[in-house]
């Protein structure tokens, strides 16, 4: 790849490092620099782009921080294979650090309502038999874990992540997965105040049944009921914790 890729000479009023970063990004996005492709030695790379080796070194550092390049001693600099984690992890961190790490339940509920009701409908329409069988397994693991709040929250989250996968829409999965840590935390908080059988297991069983029946409208409604129950439990959690704080004051 290093013998066939022609790096453009950089001539711009922009900061040279930024311009180099943009040009290399274009080559990676277009596929001209494919995953695993080895870049030229620093001196050759700098000569091709008409910049100093210092500029190339800084640009490579930025591209590596973005997850686009990987530099290893004795190997050189290669194009890194991008995965969904490159999107999910930064977005997840961003969500968790806003407002000193606090995203309100209402914020999360609104996003989930927008995304997950549609996800349920799409999953009911497009899921394979194998995927539904997998969802059954996760549901059964939820039933087994209902006495353990933390484990139930974790498996509840996995149930919803699996639904997103069943849409076969990678963007929907990335969006849901980016909030999974927040989701698990909120589920763990409110699970303490619910009846696991009535408020969690029953509603997930209904959702599973509607998806298995390929009932698009029914799946959306079942998801709505699931989210509404979580909203009620969150409201109860807020009320009880507020009362406890008042008593301790």
C-alpha positions in Angstrom: 0.0 0.0 0.0 2.8 2.4 0.8 4.1 2.1 -2.8 0.7 2.9 -4.4 -0.9 5.5 -2.2 -0.1 9.1 -3.3 -0.3 11.6 -0.5 -1.2 15.1 -1.7 1.0 18.0 -1.1 -0.4 20.2 1.6 -0.9 23.8 0.6 -3.4 25.7 2.7 -3.9 28.6 5.1 -5.0 26.0 7.7 -2.6 24.8 10.3 -0.4 22.3 8.5 -1.0 19.6 11.1 -4.8 19.9 10.8 -4.5 19.8 7.0 -2.4 16.6 7.0 -4.9 15.0 9.4 -7.8 15.9 7.1 -6.1 14.5 4.0 -5.2 11.2 5.6 -8.7 10.9 7.0 -10.0 11.3 3.4 -7.8 8.5 2.2 -8.9 6.2 5.0 -12.6 7.0 4.5 -12.4 6.5 0.7 -10.7 3.1 1.3 -7.5 4.1 -0.6 -5.8 3.5 2.7 -7.4 0.2 3.9 -7.3 -1.3 7.4 -3.9 -2.8 7.9 -2.2 -0.6 5.3 1.3 0.4 6.3 2.2 4.1 5.9 5.5 5.2 4.5 8.5 5.9 6.8 8.2 9.3 8.5 10.7 11.0 6.1 9.1 9.7 2.9 5.6 10.6 4.2 6.8 14.1 5.0 8.4 14.6 1.6 5.2 13.4 -0.2 3.0 15.9 1.6 5.5 18.7 1.5 5.7 19.2 5.3 8.2 18.7 8.0 8.7 15.5 9.9 7.5 17.3 13.0 4.2 18.0 11.4 3.8 14.4 10.3 4.7 13.2 13.8 2.0 15.4 15.3 -0.6 14.5 12.7 0.1 10.8 13.3 -0.4 11.3 17.0 -3.8 13.0 16.4 -4.9 10.3 14.0 -3.8 7.6 16.5 -5.8 9.3 19.2 -8.9 9.2 16.9 -8.3 5.5 16.5 -7.5 5.8 12.8 -3.8 4.9 13.0 -1.7 2.6 15.1 2.0 3.0 15.7 4.1 0.1 17.0 7.8 0.0 17.5 9.5 -2.2 14.9 6.3 -2.3 12.8 5.6 1.3 11.9 2.4 3.1 11.4 -0.6 1.3 10.0 -4.3 2.0 9.4 -6.4 0.8 12.3 -9.6 -1.1 11.7 -12.5 0.9 13.1 -15.2 -0.7 15.1 -18.4 0.5 16.7 -16.5 0.9 20.0 -14.8 4.0 18.5 -18.2 5.6 18.5 -19.8 4.2 21.6 -17.0 4.7 24.1 -16.5 8.5 23.5 -20.3 9.1 23.3 -20.8 7.1 26.5 -18.1 9.1 28.2 -19.6 12.4 27.0 -23.0 11.5 28.3 -21.6 10.4 31.7 -19.6 13.7 32.1 -22.3 16.2 31.3 -23.6 18.1 34.3 -20.9 16.6 36.5 -21.8 13.1 35.4 -25.5 13.5 35.9 -28.0 12.8 33.2 -31.5 13.1 34.5 -33.9 10.2 34.3 -36.2 12.3 32.2 -33.4 12.9 29.7 -32.7 9.2 29.4 -36.4 8.3 29.3 -37.1 10.7 26.4 -34.2 9.2 24.4 -35.2 5.6 25.1 -38.8 6.3 24.2 -37.8 7.8 20.9 -35.4 4.9 20.1 -36.7 1.8 21.8 -40.3 1.8 20.8 -39.2 1.9 17.1 -36.5 -0.7 17.8 -39.2 -3.1 19.2 -41.3 -2.7 16.1 -38.4 -3.2 13.7 -37.2 -6.2 15.7 -40.6 -7.8 15.6 -40.5 -7.4 11.8 -37.0 -8.3 11.0 -35.6 -10.6 13.7 -34.5 -14.1 12.6 -35.6 -17.2 14.5 -32.1 -17.6 15.8 -32.1 -14.1 17.2 -35.5 -14.6 18.9 -34.1 -17.9 20.4 -31.2 -15.8 21.8 -33.7 -13.3 23.3 -35.5 -16.2 25.0 -32.2 -17.3 26.6 -31.6 -13.8 27.9 -35.1 -13.5 29.2 -34.7 -16.8 31.1 -31.5 -15.5 32.6 -33.5 -12.5 33.8 -36.0 -14.8 35.5 -33.1 -16.7 37.2 -31.6 -13.4 38.4 -34.7 -11.7 39.7 -33.6 -12.0 43.3 -30.2 -10.2 42.6 -30.8 -6.5 41.8 -27.5 -5.9 40.2 -27.5 -9.0 38.1 -31.1 -8.4 37.0 -30.2 -4.9 35.9 -27.3 -6.2 33.9 -29.4 -8.8 32.1 -32.3 -6.4 31.6 -29.8 -4.1 29.8 -28.5 -7.0 27.7 -32.1 -7.8 26.7 -32.5 -4.3 25.3 -29.1 -4.3 23.6 -30.1 -7.6 21.9 -33.3 -6.0 20.7 -31.3 -3.3 19.0 -29.1 -5.8 17.3 -32.2 -7.6 16.0 -33.1 -4.5 13.9 -30.0 -5.2 11.7 -29.4 -1.4 11.8 -25.9 -0.8 13.1 -26.6 2.8 13.9 -29.5 2.0 16.2 -27.3 -0.4 18.0 -24.5 2.1 18.4 -26.9 4.7 19.8 -28.5 2.3 22.3 -25.1 0.8 23.3 -23.6 4.2 24.0 -26.1 4.8 26.8 -26.0 1.2 28.2 -24.0 2.1 31.2 -26.3 4.9 32.2 -29.2 2.6 31.5 -27.8 -0.2 33.7 -27.3 2.3 36.6 -30.8 3.7 36.4 -32.3 0.2 36.2 -30.3 -0.9 39.2 -31.5 2.1 41.2 -35.2 1.6 40.4 -35.2 -2.2 40.6 -34.9 -2.0 44.4 -38.4 -0.4 44.4 -40.2 -2.8 42.1 -41.8 -6.2 42.2 -39.5 -8.2 39.9 -42.2 -10.5 38.7 -44.9 -7.9 38.1 -43.0 -4.9 37.1 -40.1 -6.4 35.2 -40.4 -10.1 34.2 -44.0 -9.8 33.2 -43.4 -6.8 31.0 -40.4 -8.4 29.3 -42.3 -11.6 28.7 -45.1 -9.6 27.0 -42.5 -7.8 24.9 -40.8 -11.1 23.9 -44.2 -12.7 23.0 -45.2 -9.8 20.8 -41.8 -9.9 18.9 -42.0 -13.7 18.5 -45.5 -13.2 17.1 -44.1 -10.7 14.6 -46.6 -8.2 16.0 -45.1 -4.8 15.1 -47.7 -2.7 16.8 -48.0 -5.0 19.7 -44.2 -4.9 20.3 -44.2 -1.1 20.3 -47.0 -1.0 22.8 -45.3 -3.6 25.0 -42.1 -1.5 24.9 -44.2 1.6 25.8 -45.6 -0.3 28.9 -42.1 -1.4 29.8 -40.7 2.1 29.7 -43.7 3.6 31.5 -43.2 1.2 34.4 -39.6 2.3 34.7 -40.7 5.9 34.7 -43.2 5.2 37.5 -40.5 3.3 39.5 -38.0 6.2 39.0 -40.6 8.6 40.3 -41.1 6.5 43.3 -37.4 6.2 43.8 -37.0 10.0 43.7 -39.9 10.5 46.2 -38.5 8.0 48.7 -34.9 9.2 48.5 -36.2 12.8 49.0 -38.1 11.7 52.0 -35.0 10.0 53.5 -32.9 13.1 52.9 -35.5 15.3 54.7 -35.6 12.9 57.6 -31.8 13.0 57.9 -31.6 16.8 57.7 
